[in-house]
Amino acid sequence: MAAARLLLRLAGRLESVSFTQSVCGLLGAGQRPGPWHTHCSLERGQLVLSSNPFPGASERLPIQRPLFCPFAALDQQPEVSKTEPLTNRGVDLGVAVILQSSDQTVLLTRRTCTLRISPNLWVPPDFLCPLENGVPGGRQQPFTLGPLLLQILECGFRELWEECGLQLPKNQFSCVLLGLWESAYPPRLSWGFPKYHHLILYVLVISQESQEQLQARIQVNPNEVNAFMWLGPDVAAAVVATEDGTRTPGLFSQDLPLSVCATELKDDGGTQPLVLPMPTLMRTTPTTAEEDKERIGAGTKFALQLWLQHLGR
């Protein structure tokens, strides 16, 4: 199925977004630091965003891009060649599920080293959003939610099942839209011209089950995931401190652990404990692809920041 495309409402008109254009830039981000806020709706299978309220907008969400966003850099470099096949492409819509347990930890998964996009990156379960007549999977959910969230959720639950083997019992969870992240791969122009351009919508799913209960049912898809872990607020706050990719992590707080426990897949299909040193979780996006190592993605750090803000409320 085709991925949802993105439209912006600019000066009262609906306009498509070209692959090489910065979504945040078109929304008027300019040089001031984000996150910014955008009004959203889902119309006929397309996500519509505007910096101003408009009829049918059901949500107002924060939107952010990294300081090193290649599309922001391309906006400032008109001399850079933008080939015709790329300029004819649009921006894909992705959805990522931030699954929170009842004891306030969130699930992250590590992408396998064989994937073409962002191998070895720690992210929440995510996917391109397939739509049928504007509604994921063509079916409605039997509970009352905001219109945009209602149309996204089924894809999110299907991805939790396909990637992690998790099904959440009915009436034992709640959901909140957290925000949007403008994502590129490669993530920097110094890595090469971008081949992928996504807008990632982060959905917080709050389960009434504990981490232990959820962990017992996890069966990850080895074609996409080779490890998973649960982060609590204290560790997440330390990780978020490096979100913009420009600050060097300082000394760890005495209250922070030196490492985090995770679970890794074995070659025979079983699992084994994995110890992740804190410096691994706090790595930032390197200048070149040759320096890239296992780390938490910049967009995931932004999502963790939004999650912590939600916990604070």
C-alpha positions in Angstrom: 0.0 0.0 0.0 1.2 3.5 -0.7 2.4 5.6 2.2 0.5 8.6 3.3 1.7 11.9 1.8 2.0 15.2 3.5 0.2 18.5 2.6 0.7 21.9 4.1 -2.0 24.6 4.4 -0.1 27.7 3.4 -1.9 31.1 2.9 -5.2 29.2 2.9 -4.1 26.8 0.1 -3.3 23.1 0.3 0.2 22.5 -1.1 2.2 19.3 -1.4 5.7 19.0 0.0 8.6 18.1 -2.2 11.1 15.5 -1.0 13.9 18.1 -0.8 11.9 20.7 1.1 12.1 21.1 4.9 8.7 20.7 6.4 9.6 22.7 9.4 11.0 25.4 7.2 7.8 25.6 5.2 5.8 26.0 8.4 7.9 29.1 9.2 10.5 27.6 11.6 13.2 30.0 10.3 16.3 30.3 12.4 14.6 30.2 15.9 15.0 27.0 17.8 12.2 24.6 18.1 10.1 22.8 18.9 7.4 24.7 17.1 3.7 23.8 17.0 1.5 22.8 14.1 -2.2 22.2 13.7 -3.0 18.8 12.2 -5.7 16.8 10.5 -5.9 13.6 8.4 -7.9 14.2 5.2 -8.4 11.5 2.5 -5.3 9.6 3.6 -3.0 12.7 3.7 -1.7 14.4 6.8 -2.4 18.2 6.6 -0.4 20.6 8.7 -0.6 24.3 9.2 1.1 26.8 11.6 -2.4 28.4 11.9 -5.7 26.9 13.0 -8.0 25.7 10.1 -11.4 24.0 9.8 -11.1 20.3 10.5 -7.8 20.5 12.5 -8.2 18.1 15.4 -4.8 18.4 17.1 -2.1 20.9 17.9 1.2 19.2 18.2 4.9 20.1 18.7 7.1 19.5 15.7 10.9 19.5 15.6 13.9 18.7 13.3 17.5 18.2 14.3 19.9 21.2 14.1 21.8 19.2 11.4 18.7 18.4 9.3 19.9 18.0 5.7 16.8 19.5 4.3 17.2 22.6 6.4 20.8 22.8 5.0 19.6 22.3 1.4 17.2 25.3 1.9 20.3 27.4 2.5 22.3 25.9 -0.4 20.4 26.5 -3.7 23.6 25.6 -5.6 23.3 22.0 -4.5 22.0 19.8 -7.3 18.5 18.5 -6.7 17.9 15.8 -9.2 14.5 15.4 -10.9 13.6 12.0 -9.6 14.0 13.2 -6.0 12.1 16.5 -6.5 9.2 14.5 -7.9 8.9 12.5 -4.6 7.0 13.6 -1.6 7.5 13.1 2.2 6.3 9.9 3.8 4.3 9.7 7.0 5.7 7.3 9.7 4.2 6.4 13.1 6.2 5.3 16.1 4.6 3.8 19.3 6.0 4.9 22.7 4.7 2.0 24.8 4.6 2.9 28.5 4.2 0.3 31.2 2.1 0.9 34.4 5.4 1.3 36.3 6.5 4.1 34.0 9.1 2.6 31.7 9.0 2.8 27.9 10.0 0.2 25.4 12.8 0.7 22.8 14.0 -1.8 20.2 17.3 -2.0 18.3 17.1 -2.2 14.6 19.1 -5.1 13.0 22.5 -4.4 11.4 21.2 -5.7 8.0 18.5 -2.9 7.6 19.2 -0.3 4.9 17.9 2.6 7.0 19.4 3.3 10.4 20.9 0.0 11.3 21.8 -0.6 15.0 19.7 2.4 16.0 17.6 2.2 19.2 14.0 3.4 18.4 10.4 2.7 19.4 8.4 0.3 17.2 7.8 2.4 14.0 6.5 1.9 10.5 5.3 3.7 7.3 1.6 4.4 7.7 -0.5 2.4 5.2 -4.0 3.9 4.7 -7.1 2.6 3.1 -9.6 5.3 2.2 -7.9 7.5 4.8 -8.2 5.0 7.6 -5.4 2.6 8.6 -6.5 -1.0 7.8 -10.0 0.3 6.8 -11.5 -0.3 10.2 -12.5 1.9 13.1 -11.6 1.4 16.8 -14.5 0.7 19.2 -13.5 3.5 21.7 -13.8 7.3 21.7 -10.6 9.2 20.8 -9.7 12.3 18.9 -10.3 11.9 15.1 -6.6 12.0 14.1 -5.6 9.6 16.8 -8.4 7.2 16.0 -7.3 6.9 12.4 -3.7 6.2 13.3 -4.1 3.7 16.2 -4.8 0.5 14.3 -1.5 0.7 12.4 0.3 1.2 15.7 -1.3 -1.8 17.4 -0.6 -3.9 14.3 3.1 -2.9 14.4 3.4 -3.7 18.1 2.1 -7.2 17.1 4.3 -7.7 14.0 7.5 -6.2 15.5 7.2 -7.2 19.2 4.5 -9.9 19.4 2.4 -7.7 21.8 -1.3 -7.4 21.9 -2.8 -5.1 24.5 -6.0 -6.2 26.2 -9.1 -4.0 25.4 -9.9 -1.3 27.9 -6.5 -1.6 29.5 -4.6 1.3 27.9 -5.0 4.9 26.9 -3.4 6.9 24.1 -2.0 10.4 23.5 -0.4 12.0 20.4 2.9 13.4 21.5 4.4 15.2 18.5 6.1 15.1 15.1 9.7 14.7 14.1 11.2 15.5 10.7 13.5 12.6 9.8 16.1 12.1 7.1 18.4 9.2 6.1 21.3 9.7 5.8 20.8 12.1 8.8 23.5 14.6 7.7 24.6 16.0 4.4 28.1 15.1 5.3 27.0 11.4 5.1 25.7 12.0 1.6 22.5 13.3 -0.2 19.4 12.1 1.7 17.6 9.1 0.2 14.6 9.0 2.6 12.5 11.8 4.1 9.8 11.1 6.7 7.6 12.9 9.1 7.4 10.7 12.2 4.2 10.9 14.4 4.9 9.7 18.0 1.9 8.1 19.7 2.1 7.4 23.5 0.3 4.2 24.4 -0.1 3.8 28.2 -0.7 0.3 29.3 -2.2 -0.8 32.6 0.2 -3.8 32.6 3.6 -3.7 34.3 6.9 -4.0 32.5 7.2 -7.6 33.8 3.8 -8.5 32.4 4.5 -7.0 29.0 8.1 -8.4 28.9 6.8 -11.9 29.4 4.8 -11.7 26.1 7.4 -9.9 23.9 8.5 -12.0 20.8 10.4 -9.6 18.5 10.6 -10.0 14.7 14.3 -11.0 14.1 14.1 -9.5 10.6 13.7 -6.1 12.0 14.7 -6.2 15.7 17.6 -7.9 17.5 17.3 -6.4 21.0 14.9 -4.5 23.3 15.1 -2.6 26.6 12.9 -0.6 29.0 13.9 2.9 30.0 12.8 4.7 33.2 12.4 8.5 33.6 15.8 9.1 35.2 17.8 7.4 32.5 15.6 8.9 29.8 16.2 12.4 31.2 20.0 11.8 30.9 19.6 10.6 27.3 17.4 13.6 26.4 20.2 15.9 27.5 22.0 15.1 24.3 18.9 15.3 22.0 20.1 18.1 19.8 23.3 16.3 18.9 25.6 19.2 19.7 26.3 18.8 23.4 28.9 16.4 24.8 27.5 14.4 27.7 28.9 15.6 31.0 29.6 13.5 34.1 26.9 11.1 35.1 24.8 11.9 38.1 25.6 9.6 41.1 22.0 8.5 41.0 22.3 7.1 37.5 23.4 3.5 36.8 26.6 2.9 34.9 24.7 0.6 32.5 21.2 -0.4 31.5 20.0 -4.0 31.2 18.5 -5.1 27.9 17.5 -8.3 26.2 19.2 -9.5 23.0 18.3 -12.2 20.5 20.6 -15.2 20.0 21.3 -16.9 16.7 19.3 -19.9 17.8 16.2 -17.7 18.3 16.4 -17.6 22.1 17.3 -14.5 24.2 20.1 -13.5 26.5 20.8 -10.5 28.8 22.6 -7.5 27.3 24.4 -4.9 29.3 24.5 -1.5 27.7 26.9 1.1 29.1 25.4 4.5 29.6 27.8 6.2 27.2 26.4 4.0 24.4 22.9 5.4 25.1 24.2 9.0 25.1 26.0 8.9 21.8 25.0 11.6 19.3 24.8 11.5 15.5 28.3 11.5 14.2 29.7 13.7 11.5 30.3 10.8 9.1 28.7 7.4 8.4 32.1 5.7 9.1 31.9 6.9 12.7 28.3 5.6 13.2 27.9 3.2 16.1 25.0 1.8 18.2 23.1 4.7 19.7 19.6 6.1 20.4 18.3 8.1 17.4 17.9 11.9 17.7 14.1 11.6 16.9 13.7 9.0 19.7 15.4 11.4 22.1 12.9 14.1 21.2 10.1 11.6 21.7 11.5 10.7 25.2 11.6 14.4 26.0 7.9 14.7 25.1 7.2 11.6 27.2 8.9 13.1 30.2 6.9 16.3 29.8 3.7 14.3 29.7 4.7 12.5 32.9 5.3 15.8 34.5 1.8 16.9 33.7 
